[in-house]
Amino acid sequence: MPNGQGEEVWKDGTVYKGDFLNGSKHGKGVYKFLDSSTYEGYFKQDMFQGEGILTVPNGQYKGSFVQGRM
């Protein structure tokens, strides 16, 4: 079970680099999606939670996330 800082890479090219707690993405990190979108901010139990920046091919959202949603 990962704890502390680390990196998780999936076969499809998706990457998470940041904090883990008891095996979950938890704390500050960067998630890079297959389509080159990125989320940089805070996670809680594998979900976007708190302040973050979601950058997608057609724009960007900077603000609060709750349970993975803007």
N, C-alpha and C positions, 0 to 999 in steps of 0.2 A: 504494500500500500504506500504510494508516494506521499511524502510529507516534505515541506520546504519548497525550494525552487527547482524547476525542472522543465523538461520539454516532452511533449507527446506528439508523435507524427503518425498519421494514418496512411494506409496504402494509396489512397486517392490523392495525396498531396496536401491535405488539410493539416495545419500545424497549430498547436497551442504551446506557448512559452510563458511561464509565470509560476505563480504560487499554487501549491497543492496542500490540502488538509485531509487526512484520512482517505486518500485516493481520489478525492474530488477536486476540480478546479475551484479554488477558494482563495480570494485575495486579489492582488493586482496581476493582470496578464494581458497577453495579446493573442487573439485567435485569428488565423488567416484561413479563409474559406477557399475552396477549390476555384471559384469564379474570380479570385483576386480581391474580393471584399475583405475588410478587416474590422475587427472590434478591438479597441484598446480601452481598458478600464478595469472595473472591479467585477468579480465573480463571487457567487455564494452557492455552494453545493451544485456546481456545474452550470449555473445559469448566470446570465448577465444581471448584475444587481448593483445599484448605486450609480455613481457618475461614470460616463463612458463616451466614447466616440465610435460611431458605426459609419464606416466609409464604404459605399457601394458604387458600382460603375457610374450611376447617374446622379450622385449627390452624397451628402453627409448629414448625419444627425449627431448633435452634441448635446447631451443632457442626461436625465435620469432614466434608469431602467429598473423595473420591478419584476421579479420572477421571469426574466428573459424578455420582457416586452418594454417598448418605449413608453 
